[in-house]
Amino acid sequence: MPKIRTRKAAAKRIKITGTGKVVLRRSGKSHLLTRKTAKRKRRLATASLASKADAKAAKRMAPYAR
């Protein structure tokens, strides 16, 4: 049986922790930053854990991600 191909765009954006959780960057930090508060921009700068449904999809797209 052949290996599963990795979706490279997804693999560049996600990271799998040692316990198997998916870590990714938050969206909304690329433009229209003047109207966002400093507190909101600080929170957007930190990485977050993906939801259960998103984590399942991410692991399917990047099965060999580390």
N, C-alpha and C positions, 0 to 999 in steps of 0.2 A: 504494500500500500504506500503511495507517495506521501511525502511530507505536506503539511498545510502551508500555503504561502502566506507570508506576513504582509499586511497592508502597511506599507512604509510610512504613510502619512500619520497613521495612528501610532505606530511604534515610536515615532519621533516625539510624540506629545504625551505619552503615558510612561509611568514607571511602576513596577510591581514591587511592593515591599517584601520583606522576608516572610511575613505571615500571609502573603497572597493578596493583600488589599491593593487597589489601584489608586495611585496618586496622580493628579493632573492639575494644570494651571486653571485658574478661574477665568471666565470670559468677561469682557467688558472693560479691558484696560488698554485698548488700542487707540481709541479716538473719543472726541467729545468729553475731554477730561476737565475742562474749565468749569462745567456745571456740576461736577461731582465733588462731594466734600472730601477733605483730606483724610478723614477717618475711613470713608468708603474706599478711597484709592489705596490706602494701606492694607485694608482687608483683601482687596482684589489682587494685591501683589503676592500674597501668600498662597502656597499650594493647598489643595484640599483633597479629601478622599472622595472618590466617585460613589454615587448611589449604587445600591445593589443591582438595579437593572442596567445602569451604565457600565458597571464593572464587568458584568457578564458579557455584554457586547464588546467591551474593550479587550477582554481576554480572548474572545473569539477572533477578533481582528488581528491581534498580535500575540499568537500563542507561545512564542519563544522569547517575549520581552523579559528583561531582567529589571 
